[in-house]
């Protein structure tokens, strides 16, 4: 595993993540929830995989390098929602022509994220935590913003809930990538830094419930 932080080590004293839950309980909860969820969702996963394959030529899964805990690089796993062989910005807006018709449906109800449960089981991600970014974005983090790399990235977080209509928001900008870098990403990071100051079981359970509600309310 490589790290993007060789020249900018994370300061260990800025945030307190030494509670029993943050150190041990969070990982226990991830395993307790993600393993049964993976097993129960196998039939749905097979169904989605078949539709991905039928509706668009190419692989079923999309793998991309993301920056994880302590700056280590890992492969995030998603159901593929774009045409293969595409190029362009690292982010997608609502009118992005690279998104397939079925992929647009998967993204709207967040089913493309289901394979990330394997990332959780594998120890690369958590259920709740800052969403992992690509290296080019992380390279622009300042010293404070790098603190979000103190913990495992997550499938969902408060920033994801608040920005659940992010693609539509980016579509309104004449320069979506610049808008994301200069406006959206800094705000997300500030939200995640607040999360680091108050990691608790109660808060994680609340964020899980809010995520379910956010998905159901936008379908």
BAVEX-470041 format. One line per field, with one value per residue: residue in three letters; z, x, y of N, C-alpha, C, O in turn. Coordinates in Angstrom, 1 decimal, padded with zeros to 4 digits. Layout:
N
rest c(ALA,...)
n.up c(Z,...)
n.east c(X,...)
n.north c(Y,...)
ca.up c(Z,...)
ca.east c(X,...)
ca.north c(Y,...)
c.up c(Z,...)
c.east c(X,...)
c.north c(Y,...)
o.up c(Z,...)
o.east c(X,...)
o.north c(Y,...)
! end
This chain:
219
rest c(UNK,UNK,UNK,UNK,UNK,UNK,UNK,UNK,UNK,UNK,UNK,UNK,UNK,UNK,UNK,UNK,UNK,UNK,UNK,UNK,UNK,UNK,UNK,UNK,UNK,UNK,UNK,UNK,UNK,UNK,UNK,UNK,UNK,UNK,UNK,UNK,UNK,UNK,UNK,UNK,UNK,UNK,UNK,UNK,UNK,UNK,UNK,UNK,UNK,UNK,UNK,UNK,UNK,UNK,UNK,UNK,UNK,UNK,UNK,UNK,UNK,UNK,UNK,UNK,UNK,UNK,UNK,UNK,UNK,UNK,UNK,UNK,UNK,UNK,UNK,UNK,UNK,UNK,UNK,UNK,UNK,UNK,UNK,UNK,UNK,UNK,UNK,UNK,UNK,UNK,UNK,UNK,UNK,UNK,UNK,UNK,UNK,UNK,UNK,UNK,UNK,UNK,UNK,UNK,UNK,UNK,UNK,UNK,UNK,UNK,UNK,UNK,UNK,UNK,UNK,UNK,UNK,UNK,UNK,UNK,UNK,UNK,UNK,UNK,UNK,UNK,UNK,UNK,UNK,UNK,UNK,UNK,UNK,UNK,UNK,UNK,UNK,UNK,UNK,UNK,UNK,UNK,UNK,UNK,UNK,UNK,UNK,UNK,UNK,UNK,UNK,UNK,UNK,UNK,UNK,UNK,UNK,UNK,UNK,UNK,UNK,UNK,UNK,UNK,UNK,UNK,UNK,UNK,UNK,UNK,UNK,UNK,UNK,UNK,UNK,UNK,UNK,UNK,UNK,UNK,UNK,UNK,UNK,UNK,UNK,UNK,UNK,UNK,UNK,UNK,UNK,UNK,UNK,UNK,UNK,UNK,UNK,UNK,UNK,UNK,UNK,UNK,UNK,UNK,UNK,UNK,UNK,UNK,UNK,UNK,UNK,UNK,UNK,UNK,UNK,UNK,UNK,UNK,UNK)
n.up c(000.0,-000.9,000.1,000.1,001.7,002.4,002.4,004.1,007.0,009.1,011.7,015.0,017.2,016.9,016.9,019.0,019.1,020.8,022.3,023.6,021.9,019.4,019.0,019.1,019.2,016.9,014.7,015.4,015.2,012.5,011.3,012.5,011.3,008.5,007.5,007.8,006.2,003.6,003.0,003.1,001.0,-001.3,-003.3,-004.4,-005.3,-007.3,-009.1,-009.8,-010.9,-013.2,-014.6,-015.0,-016.7,-018.9,-019.8,-020.6,-022.3,-020.9,-017.8,-014.7,-012.2,-010.9,-010.3,-008.4,-007.5,-004.3,-001.5,001.7,005.2,007.0,004.7,003.0,-000.1,-001.7,-003.4,-004.3,-004.5,-006.7,-008.3,-011.8,-013.3,-015.5,-019.0,-020.6,-021.0,-020.9,-020.5,-018.6,-016.1,-012.6,-011.1,-011.2,-012.8,-012.8,-015.5,-016.9,-019.7,-019.7,-017.9,-017.7,-018.7,-016.8,-014.9,-014.0,-012.6,-010.6,-009.2,-008.3,-006.2,-004.7,-004.9,-006.3,-004.5,-002.9,-003.2,-001.7,000.8,000.9,001.0,003.5,005.1,004.5,005.8,004.8,004.7,006.6,007.9,008.6,008.0,006.8,003.3,000.9,-001.1,-004.3,-005.2,-006.4,-005.4,-002.6,-002.5,-002.4,000.1,003.1,006.2,008.4,007.2,006.4,008.6,008.4,007.5,009.6,010.3,009.2,005.9,005.0,004.0,004.1,005.4,007.3,005.5,003.0,003.3,003.5,001.0,-000.8,-003.2,-004.8,-007.5,-009.1,-008.2,-009.0,-011.7,-012.3,-012.3,-014.3,-014.4,-013.2,-011.9,-010.8,-009.1,-007.3,-006.2,-004.9,-003.5,-002.7,-001.7,000.4,002.2,002.8,004.0,006.3,007.7,008.1,009.8,012.1,012.8,013.5,016.0,017.6,017.7,018.1,019.2,019.3,017.6,015.2,014.7,014.4,012.1,010.3,010.2,009.3,006.7,005.5,005.5,003.9,001.4,000.9,000.7,-001.6,-003.7)
n.east c(000.8,000.6,001.2,-000.1,000.9,003.6,005.2,003.9,003.2,000.5,-000.7,-000.8,-002.0,-004.1,-006.8,-008.9,-009.2,-009.4,-011.2,-012.9,-014.8,-014.1,-011.6,-011.9,-014.6,-016.0,-014.9,-015.7,-018.4,-018.7,-017.9,-019.8,-022.2,-021.7,-020.9,-023.2,-024.9,-023.8,-024.1,-026.9,-027.6,-026.7,-028.4,-029.7,-027.5,-026.5,-028.6,-028.5,-025.9,-026.3,-028.0,-026.4,-024.5,-026.1,-027.3,-025.2,-022.1,-019.1,-017.2,-018.6,-018.1,-016.8,-013.6,-011.6,-008.8,-008.5,-008.0,-007.2,-007.3,-004.7,-003.5,-003.2,-003.4,-006.2,-008.4,-011.5,-014.7,-017.4,-020.6,-020.6,-021.4,-021.0,-020.2,-017.7,-014.2,-014.2,-013.3,-012.4,-013.5,-012.9,-015.2,-018.8,-021.6,-025.1,-026.0,-024.2,-022.9,-021.6,-022.7,-024.6,-028.0,-029.2,-027.2,-027.7,-030.0,-029.2,-027.4,-029.0,-030.5,-028.5,-027.5,-025.3,-023.3,-023.3,-021.3,-019.2,-019.4,-017.8,-015.3,-015.5,-015.5,-013.0,-011.4,-010.7,-012.5,-015.1,-018.4,-019.6,-018.1,-015.7,-016.2,-014.1,-011.6,-010.1,-006.6,-005.7,-007.3,-007.0,-004.3,-004.4,-005.2,-005.1,-003.1,-004.8,-007.1,-006.2,-006.5,-008.8,-008.0,-007.3,-008.9,-010.7,-012.1,-015.6,-018.7,-020.9,-021.7,-022.2,-021.8,-022.3,-025.0,-026.1,-025.3,-026.7,-027.9,-025.9,-024.9,-026.9,-026.6,-023.9,-024.3,-025.5,-023.4,-021.1,-018.5,-018.1,-016.1,-014.2,-015.9,-016.5,-014.0,-013.4,-015.6,-017.6,-016.0,-014.3,-016.3,-017.4,-015.2,-014.9,-017.3,-016.7,-014.5,-015.6,-017.0,-015.0,-014.3,-016.3,-016.8,-019.0,-020.9,-023.7,-024.0,-023.1,-025.0,-027.2,-026.5,-026.6,-029.3,-030.3,-029.2,-030.5,-033.1,-032.7,-032.1,-034.5,-036.2,-035.5,-036.0)
n.north c(-001.2,002.2,005.6,008.9,010.8,011.1,013.2,014.9,014.3,013.1,015.1,013.9,015.0,016.8,016.0,014.2,010.8,008.6,007.3,004.3,003.4,004.6,003.5,000.7,-000.2,000.8,-000.6,-003.1,-002.9,-002.4,-004.8,-006.5,-005.6,-005.4,-008.0,-009.8,-008.2,-008.3,-011.0,-011.3,-009.6,-010.8,-012.1,-009.7,-008.3,-010.0,-009.8,-007.0,-007.0,-008.6,-006.9,-004.7,-005.7,-006.5,-004.1,-002.4,-002.7,-004.1,-004.3,-005.5,-004.4,-001.3,-000.1,002.0,004.0,005.2,007.4,006.2,005.5,007.1,007.9,005.8,004.0,002.5,000.2,001.3,-000.2,-000.4,-000.8,-000.7,002.3,003.9,004.4,002.3,003.0,005.7,009.2,012.1,014.5,013.8,013.9,013.7,015.2,015.9,015.9,014.4,012.8,010.4,008.6,005.7,004.6,002.8,003.0,005.6,005.3,003.5,005.2,007.1,005.9,005.0,002.4,001.6,001.7,-000.5,-002.7,-001.7,-002.6,-004.8,-003.6,-002.6,-004.9,-005.8,-004.1,-001.7,000.4,002.1,001.8,004.2,007.3,009.8,010.4,008.7,010.2,010.9,010.8,013.2,015.2,015.0,015.7,018.4,019.1,021.0,021.2,020.9,019.8,017.4,015.8,014.3,011.9,010.5,008.4,005.5,005.8,006.2,004.6,006.2,009.5,012.5,014.7,013.5,013.0,015.6,016.6,015.0,015.6,016.3,015.9,017.1,019.7,020.3,020.2,022.6,024.4,026.3,025.3,022.5,020.9,022.7,024.1,022.1,021.6,024.0,024.9,022.9,020.6,021.7,022.4,020.0,018.7,020.3,019.6,016.9,017.1,018.1,015.8,014.1,015.2,014.2,011.3,008.7,005.9,006.4,008.6,007.5,005.5,007.2,008.5,006.4,005.9,008.3,008.3,006.2,007.3,009.6,008.4,007.0,009.2,010.5,008.9)
ca.up c(000.0,-001.0,000.8,-000.5,002.8,002.8,002.7,005.0,008.0,009.8,013.1,015.8,018.4,016.7,017.2,020.0,018.6,021.6,023.0,023.3,020.7,018.2,018.8,019.0,019.0,015.6,013.8,015.7,014.6,011.0,011.0,012.9,010.4,007.1,007.0,007.5,005.1,002.4,002.8,002.8,-000.2,-002.5,-004.5,-005.0,-006.0,-008.5,-010.0,-010.2,-011.7,-014.5,-015.3,-015.4,-017.9,-020.0,-020.3,-021.1,-022.4,-020.0,-016.5,-013.8,-011.1,-011.2,-009.3,-008.5,-006.4,-003.3,-000.3,002.9,006.5,007.1,003.4,002.2,-001.3,-001.8,-004.6,-003.9,-005.4,-007.0,-009.5,-012.8,-013.7,-016.7,-020.2,-020.4,-021.9,-020.8,-019.9,-018.2,-014.7,-011.6,-010.5,-012.2,-012.6,-013.1,-016.9,-017.4,-020.7,-019.5,-017.1,-018.5,-018.2,-015.6,-013.9,-013.4,-011.6,-009.4,-008.5,-007.6,-005.0,-004.1,-005.0,-006.9,-003.4,-002.2,-003.1,-000.7,002.1,000.9,001.4,005.0,005.6,004.2,006.7,004.1,004.9,007.7,007.4,008.8,008.0,005.6,002.0,000.4,-002.3,-005.2,-004.8,-006.9,-004.5,-001.3,-002.6,-002.1,001.5,004.0,007.3,009.2,006.4,006.3,009.8,008.1,007.1,010.8,010.5,007.9,005.2,005.2,002.9,004.2,006.4,007.3,004.3,001.9,003.4,003.2,-000.4,-001.5,-004.5,-005.3,-009.0,-009.6,-007.8,-009.9,-013.1,-012.4,-012.4,-015.6,-014.2,-012.0,-011.1,-010.0,-008.0,-006.3,-005.4,-004.2,-002.6,-002.1,-001.0,001.6,003.1,003.2,004.9,007.6,008.3,008.6,010.9,013.2,013.1,014.2,017.3,018.4,017.2,019.1,018.7,019.1,016.4,014.0,014.5,013.9,010.7,009.5,010.1,008.4,005.4,005.0,005.3,002.8,000.2,000.6,000.4,-002.9,-004.7)
ca.east c(000.0,001.3,000.6,000.1,001.3,004.9,005.9,003.1,002.6,-000.6,-000.5,-001.6,-002.5,-005.1,-008.1,-009.0,-009.9,-008.9,-012.3,-013.0,-015.6,-013.4,-010.5,-012.3,-016.1,-016.4,-014.5,-016.5,-019.7,-018.5,-017.9,-021.1,-023.2,-021.4,-020.8,-024.5,-025.5,-023.2,-024.7,-028.3,-027.7,-026.2,-029.4,-029.9,-026.2,-026.5,-029.6,-027.9,-024.8,-026.8,-028.6,-025.3,-023.9,-027.0,-027.6,-024.0,-020.9,-018.0,-017.2,-019.7,-017.7,-015.9,-012.6,-010.8,-007.9,-009.0,-007.1,-007.8,-006.7,-003.3,-003.1,-002.9,-004.3,-006.9,-009.3,-012.9,-015.5,-018.8,-021.2,-020.3,-022.6,-020.6,-019.7,-016.3,-013.3,-014.5,-012.3,-013.1,-013.3,-013.1,-016.5,-019.9,-022.7,-026.4,-026.2,-022.9,-023.3,-020.9,-023.5,-025.6,-029.4,-029.3,-026.3,-028.3,-031.0,-028.4,-026.8,-030.1,-030.9,-027.2,-027.3,-024.0,-022.4,-023.4,-020.1,-018.3,-019.4,-016.6,-014.2,-015.6,-015.1,-011.6,-010.7,-010.3,-013.5,-016.0,-019.8,-019.7,-016.8,-015.6,-016.1,-012.7,-011.4,-009.0,-005.3,-005.5,-008.0,-006.3,-003.0,-004.7,-005.7,-004.1,-002.7,-006.0,-008.0,-005.6,-006.9,-009.9,-007.4,-006.9,-009.8,-011.1,-013.2,-016.9,-019.7,-021.7,-021.3,-023.2,-021.6,-023.0,-026.4,-026.4,-025.0,-027.3,-028.3,-024.7,-024.8,-027.7,-025.9,-022.8,-024.8,-025.8,-022.2,-020.4,-017.2,-018.4,-014.9,-013.7,-016.9,-016.4,-012.8,-013.3,-016.8,-018.2,-015.1,-013.9,-017.4,-017.5,-014.1,-015.2,-018.3,-016.0,-013.6,-016.5,-017.3,-013.8,-014.3,-017.3,-017.1,-019.6,-021.9,-025.0,-023.9,-023.0,-026.4,-028.1,-026.2,-027.1,-030.8,-030.5,-028.8,-031.7,-034.2,-032.3,-032.2,-035.9,-036.9,-035.1,-036.4)
ca.north c(000.0,003.4,006.7,010.2,011.7,010.8,014.5,015.7,013.3,013.6,015.4,013.0,015.6,017.7,015.5,013.1,009.6,007.5,006.6,002.9,003.1,005.0,002.6,-000.7,-000.5,001.2,-001.7,-004.3,-002.6,-002.5,-006.3,-007.1,-005.2,-005.6,-009.4,-010.3,-007.5,-008.8,-012.3,-011.1,-008.9,-011.5,-012.1,-008.4,-008.0,-010.8,-009.2,-005.8,-007.3,-009.0,-005.7,-003.8,-006.4,-006.5,-002.8,-001.7,-003.5,-003.7,-005.0,-005.3,-003.5,-000.2,000.0,003.2,004.3,006.2,007.6,005.8,005.8,007.4,008.2,004.6,003.9,001.3,000.2,001.3,-001.1,000.0,-001.3,000.3,003.2,004.7,003.6,002.0,003.8,007.2,010.1,013.3,014.9,012.8,014.0,013.6,016.0,015.2,015.7,013.8,011.9,009.1,007.8,004.9,004.8,002.0,003.6,006.8,004.7,003.0,006.3,007.9,005.2,004.6,000.9,001.4,001.7,-001.7,-003.5,-001.2,-003.4,-005.6,-002.7,-002.5,-006.2,-005.9,-003.2,-000.5,001.4,001.9,002.1,005.7,008.0,010.7,009.7,008.7,011.0,010.5,011.4,014.5,016.1,014.9,016.4,019.8,019.3,021.7,020.4,020.6,019.0,016.0,015.1,013.4,010.7,009.8,007.3,004.8,006.5,005.5,004.5,007.4,010.4,013.6,015.4,012.8,013.2,017.0,016.8,013.9,016.0,016.9,015.9,018.2,021.0,020.5,020.4,024.0,025.2,026.3,024.6,021.6,020.4,023.8,024.4,021.0,021.8,025.3,025.2,021.7,019.8,022.3,022.4,018.6,018.5,021.0,018.7,015.7,017.5,018.1,014.4,013.6,015.7,013.6,010.0,007.9,004.9,007.0,009.4,006.6,004.9,008.3,008.8,005.3,006.1,009.5,007.9,005.4,008.2,010.4,007.6,006.8,010.4,011.0,007.9)
c.up c(000.0,-000.2,000.1,000.5,003.2,003.2,003.7,006.0,008.8,011.3,014.0,017.0,018.2,017.1,018.2,019.4,019.5,022.5,022.7,022.1,019.4,018.0,018.5,018.6,017.5,014.6,014.1,015.1,013.1,010.6,011.3,011.9,008.9,006.6,006.8,006.3,003.8,002.0,002.4,001.4,-001.5,-003.6,-005.2,-005.8,-007.3,-009.6,-010.6,-011.2,-013.1,-015.3,-015.8,-016.7,-019.1,-020.6,-020.8,-021.2,-021.5,-018.7,-015.6,-012.7,-011.6,-010.0,-009.5,-007.3,-005.6,-002.2,000.9,004.2,006.4,005.7,002.5,001.0,-001.4,-003.0,-004.0,-005.0,-005.5,-008.2,-010.6,-013.3,-015.0,-017.8,-020.0,-021.4,-021.9,-020.2,-019.5,-016.7,-013.8,-010.9,-011.6,-011.8,-013.1,-014.6,-017.6,-018.4,-020.5,-018.7,-017.9,-017.9,-016.9,-014.5,-013.3,-012.3,-010.4,-008.6,-007.7,-006.3,-004.3,-004.1,-005.6,-005.8,-002.7,-002.1,-002.1,000.6,002.1,001.4,003.0,005.6,005.5,005.1,006.0,004.3,006.2,007.1,007.5,008.8,006.8,004.3,001.5,-000.9,-003.1,-004.8,-005.2,-006.0,-003.1,-001.3,-002.3,-000.7,002.3,005.3,008.2,008.4,006.3,007.6,009.5,007.8,008.4,011.0,009.1,007.2,005.3,003.9,002.9,005.4,006.3,006.0,003.1,002.0,003.0,001.7,-001.2,-002.9,-005.2,-006.8,-009.6,-009.4,-008.7,-011.3,-013.3,-012.6,-013.8,-015.6,-013.0,-011.2,-010.2,-008.8,-006.9,-005.5,-004.5,-003.2,-001.9,-001.2,000.3,002.7,003.7,004.3,006.3,008.4,008.9,009.8,012.2,013.7,013.9,015.7,018.2,017.8,018.4,018.5,018.4,017.8,015.2,013.7,013.9,012.4,009.8,009.2,009.1,006.9,004.7,004.6,004.0,001.4,-000.1,000.2,-000.9,-004.0,-005.2)
c.east c(000.9,000.6,000.9,000.6,002.7,005.6,005.1,002.4,001.5,-000.3,-001.4,-002.3,-003.7,-006.5,-008.0,-009.8,-009.6,-010.0,-012.3,-013.8,-014.8,-012.2,-010.8,-013.7,-016.5,-016.1,-015.4,-017.9,-019.7,-018.6,-019.2,-022.2,-022.9,-021.4,-022.2,-025.2,-025.0,-023.9,-026.2,-028.5,-027.2,-027.2,-029.6,-028.6,-026.1,-027.4,-029.1,-026.8,-025.3,-027.3,-027.5,-024.7,-024.8,-027.2,-026.4,-022.8,-019.8,-018.1,-018.4,-019.3,-016.7,-014.9,-011.8,-010.0,-008.4,-008.0,-007.8,-007.1,-005.2,-002.7,-002.8,-003.9,-004.9,-007.9,-010.8,-013.7,-017.0,-019.3,-021.0,-021.5,-022.3,-020.2,-018.2,-015.5,-013.5,-013.4,-013.0,-012.8,-013.5,-014.5,-017.6,-021.0,-024.0,-026.6,-025.0,-023.3,-022.6,-021.7,-024.5,-027.0,-029.6,-028.4,-026.9,-029.3,-030.2,-027.8,-027.8,-030.5,-029.7,-026.9,-025.9,-023.0,-022.3,-022.1,-019.1,-018.4,-018.3,-015.3,-014.2,-015.1,-013.6,-010.8,-010.3,-011.2,-014.3,-017.4,-020.0,-018.3,-016.7,-015.4,-014.6,-012.6,-010.2,-007.8,-005.2,-006.2,-007.3,-005.0,-003.2,-005.1,-004.6,-003.9,-003.9,-006.9,-007.5,-006.0,-008.0,-009.3,-006.9,-007.7,-010.1,-012.2,-014.5,-017.7,-020.6,-021.3,-022.3,-023.0,-022.3,-024.5,-026.8,-026.2,-025.6,-027.7,-027.1,-024.6,-025.7,-027.1,-024.7,-023.2,-025.2,-024.6,-021.6,-019.1,-017.4,-017.2,-014.3,-014.6,-016.8,-015.1,-012.8,-014.4,-017.2,-017.2,-014.6,-015.0,-017.6,-016.4,-014.4,-016.3,-017.6,-015.1,-014.4,-016.9,-016.2,-013.8,-015.4,-017.8,-017.8,-020.6,-023.2,-025.0,-023.9,-024.3,-027.3,-027.8,-026.6,-028.6,-031.1,-030.1,-030.0,-032.8,-033.9,-032.5,-033.7,-036.6,-036.6,-035.4,-037.8)
c.north c(001.3,004.5,008.0,011.2,011.6,012.2,015.4,014.8,014.0,013.9,014.6,013.7,016.5,017.3,014.3,011.9,008.4,006.9,005.1,002.6,003.5,004.0,001.2,-001.0,-000.2,000.0,-002.9,-004.1,-002.8,-004.0,-006.9,-006.8,-005.6,-007.0,-009.9,-009.5,-008.0,-010.2,-012.2,-010.4,-009.6,-011.7,-010.8,-008.0,-008.8,-010.2,-007.9,-006.0,-007.8,-007.8,-004.8,-004.4,-006.3,-005.1,-002.0,-002.6,-003.1,-004.5,-004.6,-004.3,-002.4,-000.1,001.3,003.4,005.4,006.3,007.2,006.2,006.0,007.6,007.0,004.5,002.5,001.4,000.2,000.5,-000.5,-000.8,-000.2,001.0,004.0,003.8,003.4,002.9,005.2,007.9,011.3,013.6,013.7,012.8,013.9,014.6,015.3,015.0,015.1,012.7,010.5,008.2,007.0,005.1,004.0,002.5,004.8,006.3,004.3,004.1,007.1,007.3,004.6,003.1,000.6,001.3,000.4,-002.6,-003.0,-001.9,-004.4,-004.8,-002.6,-003.8,-006.4,-005.0,-001.9,000.7,001.1,002.2,003.6,006.3,008.9,009.9,009.8,009.5,010.4,011.3,012.8,015.6,016.1,015.7,017.9,020.1,020.1,020.8,020.0,019.6,017.5,015.2,014.1,012.0,009.9,008.5,006.7,005.7,005.6,005.4,005.7,008.2,011.6,014.5,014.8,013.0,014.6,017.3,015.6,014.3,016.7,017.0,016.9,019.5,021.3,020.8,021.9,024.9,025.2,025.5,023.7,021.2,021.5,024.1,023.3,021.2,022.9,025.5,023.9,020.9,020.4,022.3,020.9,018.3,019.1,020.2,017.5,016.0,017.6,016.7,013.8,014.0,015.0,012.3,009.2,006.9,005.5,007.9,008.6,006.0,006.0,008.5,007.7,005.5,007.3,009.2,007.1,006.3,009.1,009.7,007.4,008.1,011.0,010.0,008.2)
o.up c(000.8,000.1,-000.5,000.2,004.4,004.0,004.0,005.9,009.0,012.0,013.8,017.7,019.2,017.7,018.1,019.3,018.9,023.5,021.6,021.3,018.5,016.8,017.7,017.7,017.0,013.7,013.2,014.6,012.5,009.7,010.5,011.7,008.2,005.5,005.7,005.6,002.8,000.9,001.4,000.8,-002.6,-004.7,-006.4,-006.9,-008.3,-010.8,-011.8,-012.2,-014.1,-016.5,-016.9,-017.6,-020.2,-021.9,-021.5,-020.2,-021.3,-018.6,-015.8,-012.3,-012.7,-008.9,-010.6,-006.2,-006.1,-001.9,001.3,004.2,005.8,005.5,001.4,001.2,-001.1,-003.5,-003.4,-006.1,-004.5,-008.9,-010.3,-013.5,-015.4,-017.6,-019.3,-022.4,-022.8,-019.5,-020.0,-016.2,-014.1,-010.3,-012.8,-010.6,-013.8,-015.0,-018.8,-018.1,-021.2,-018.7,-018.8,-016.8,-016.0,-013.3,-012.1,-011.3,-009.2,-007.3,-006.6,-005.3,-003.4,-003.3,-005.4,-006.0,-001.8,-001.0,-001.8,001.5,003.2,002.1,003.6,006.6,006.4,005.0,006.7,004.2,006.7,006.0,006.6,009.6,005.9,004.2,001.5,-001.7,-002.6,-004.2,-004.5,-005.9,-002.5,-000.3,-001.9,-000.4,002.1,005.4,008.6,009.0,006.2,007.6,010.3,007.8,008.3,011.6,008.1,007.9,005.6,002.9,001.9,006.3,005.4,005.5,002.3,001.0,002.3,001.1,-002.2,-003.8,-006.0,-007.4,-010.6,-010.2,-009.2,-012.0,-014.5,-012.9,-014.4,-016.6,-011.9,-010.0,-009.1,-007.7,-005.8,-004.3,-003.4,-002.3,-000.7,000.0,001.4,003.9,004.9,005.3,007.3,009.6,010.0,010.6,013.3,014.9,014.9,016.6,019.4,017.4,019.4,017.3,017.4,017.1,014.2,012.5,013.1,011.7,008.6,008.1,008.3,006.0,003.6,003.5,003.2,000.5,-001.3,-000.6,-001.4,-005.2,-006.1)
o.east c(001.8,-000.6,002.0,000.7,003.0,006.5,005.5,001.2,001.5,000.4,-002.6,-003.1,-004.2,-007.2,-007.0,-011.0,-009.5,-009.7,-011.9,-013.4,-014.8,-011.9,-010.2,-014.0,-017.4,-016.9,-015.7,-018.5,-020.7,-019.4,-019.8,-023.1,-023.8,-021.8,-022.5,-025.9,-025.8,-024.3,-026.6,-029.6,-027.2,-026.8,-029.7,-028.7,-025.7,-027.1,-029.2,-026.7,-024.7,-027.1,-027.6,-024.4,-024.3,-027.3,-026.6,-022.5,-019.6,-019.0,-019.0,-020.1,-016.1,-015.3,-011.4,-010.4,-008.8,-007.2,-008.8,-006.4,-004.5,-001.5,-002.3,-005.1,-004.3,-008.1,-011.2,-013.4,-017.6,-018.6,-021.1,-022.6,-023.1,-020.0,-017.5,-016.0,-013.1,-012.6,-014.1,-011.9,-014.2,-014.9,-017.2,-021.3,-023.9,-027.3,-024.8,-024.0,-023.0,-021.4,-025.2,-027.2,-030.2,-028.8,-026.7,-029.4,-030.6,-027.9,-027.5,-030.7,-029.8,-026.1,-025.4,-021.8,-021.5,-021.7,-018.1,-017.5,-017.8,-014.5,-013.2,-014.3,-012.9,-009.5,-009.6,-010.8,-014.2,-017.5,-020.5,-017.4,-017.5,-014.7,-014.0,-013.5,-009.5,-007.9,-004.7,-005.7,-007.2,-004.6,-002.2,-005.4,-003.4,-004.5,-004.0,-007.4,-008.3,-005.8,-008.2,-010.0,-006.3,-007.3,-009.8,-013.1,-014.4,-017.5,-021.0,-020.6,-023.2,-024.0,-022.9,-025.2,-027.8,-026.9,-025.0,-027.9,-027.2,-024.2,-025.3,-027.2,-024.6,-022.5,-025.2,-024.7,-021.6,-018.6,-017.0,-017.2,-013.9,-014.2,-016.9,-015.2,-012.3,-014.3,-017.3,-017.5,-014.6,-014.8,-017.8,-016.7,-014.0,-016.2,-017.9,-014.9,-013.9,-017.0,-016.4,-013.2,-015.3,-018.9,-017.2,-021.0,-023.9,-026.0,-024.5,-024.7,-028.2,-028.7,-027.0,-029.1,-032.0,-030.8,-030.3,-033.4,-034.8,-033.0,-034.1,-037.6,-037.3,-035.1,-038.3)
o.north c(001.4,004.3,008.2,012.4,011.9,012.2,016.5,014.5,015.2,013.1,014.6,013.1,017.1,018.1,013.5,012.1,007.3,006.2,004.7,001.7,002.7,003.7,000.5,-001.8,-000.9,-000.3,-003.6,-005.1,-003.4,-004.3,-007.7,-007.6,-006.0,-007.3,-010.5,-010.1,-008.1,-010.4,-012.8,-010.7,-009.0,-011.4,-010.8,-007.5,-008.2,-010.1,-007.7,-005.4,-007.3,-007.7,-004.2,-003.7,-006.2,-005.0,-001.0,-003.3,-001.9,-005.4,-003.6,-003.4,-002.6,000.1,001.6,003.1,006.5,005.3,007.7,007.3,005.2,007.4,007.1,004.8,001.5,002.5,-000.7,000.6,-000.3,-001.3,001.0,000.4,004.8,002.6,004.2,003.4,005.9,007.4,011.6,013.0,012.8,011.8,014.0,014.7,014.3,014.1,015.2,011.7,009.6,007.0,007.6,005.6,004.6,002.5,005.0,007.0,004.6,004.0,007.5,008.0,003.8,002.7,-000.5,000.8,000.2,-003.1,-003.7,-001.7,-004.7,-005.3,-002.5,-003.8,-006.9,-005.0,-001.1,001.9,000.0,002.7,004.2,005.8,008.8,008.9,010.9,009.4,009.6,012.3,013.6,016.7,017.2,016.2,018.6,021.3,019.9,019.7,018.9,018.7,016.6,014.0,013.1,011.0,008.9,007.5,007.3,006.2,004.4,006.1,006.2,007.8,011.6,014.9,015.5,013.1,014.8,018.1,015.2,013.4,017.7,018.0,017.5,020.4,022.4,021.5,022.3,026.1,024.1,025.1,024.0,021.2,021.3,024.4,023.7,021.2,022.9,026.3,023.9,020.7,019.8,022.1,020.8,017.6,018.5,020.1,017.1,015.1,017.2,016.5,013.1,013.3,015.1,012.1,009.0,007.1,005.3,007.8,008.9,005.9,005.6,008.8,007.9,005.3,007.2,009.7,007.4,006.2,009.4,010.2,007.6,008.0,011.9,010.3,007.5)
! end
